Amino acid sequence: MADAINLTGLSTEELLRQMGDDLYDGLAAEVEAEVHECLRRGMTAYDVMTTGLVAGMDIVGIDFRDGILFVPEVLMAAKAMKAGMAILHPLLAETGAQKIGKMVIGTVKGDIHDIGKNLVAMMMEGAGFEVSNIGINSDADKFMGAIREHNPDIIGMSALLTTTMPYMRVVIQRLKDEGIRLDLIVLVGGAPLNSAFAEDIEADRYCRDAAVAVETAKKLMLIKREKAAA
């Protein structure tokens, strides 16, 4: 634990490794202390985020995907990540540091389940995305309002009920009607969904869990950037 360790006596490499370990264990106060120590040493907010917090959450994501960690542990890690990011956010805003991309995520109309959706949002933030979480019971108007406000690269939709799954098609049709469907990456997830359903409603990908959502978002953003640069 960080309060049992003299952080000033650690090399920067050891300090970042300790930050990753404490993030993995969900120790928010320790992560905050380590972020402050990194900044005291003259590290940029961006470097602390990428080499400390994001690198630590990458390991959390891998172990979640592989069944080593479970939802409660990942939520604790994500909260520790957010505690560290709360320190870095103002500094990142000052320097205009680029995020990997922007995402708007919500649970669709008629559905009030949010644990899985919130986990995806936190892990996406941990991976370096700017996330606007619009909550539960979100209709097409709410998604469109968030899209206009935040200009995202990615739309994430969640549903935990078979009765609310079809509403995802309504949102995608609205994107088409507005002429912006091809500008956006659409990811869908939730217990009753599968890849065939995602393909049928013309989403870009089905993501079975938060770790897959992060991996998929990173890959699709890379493809999007390559196309834009071509």
SULCOR-V283027 format. One record per helix or strand of 3 or more residues. SS is the DSSP state (a for helix, b for strand). FROM is the first residue (numbers start at 1). LEN is the number of residues. If there is no record, write none. Layout:
SS_FROM_LEN + SS_FROM_LEN
This chain:
a_2_3 + a_7_3 + a_12_13 + a_28_13 + a_45_21 + a_71_25 + b_102_7 + a_115_12 + b_130_4 + a_140_11 + b_154_5 + a_162_4 + a_167_11 + a_181_3 + b_185_5 + a_195_6 + a_210_20
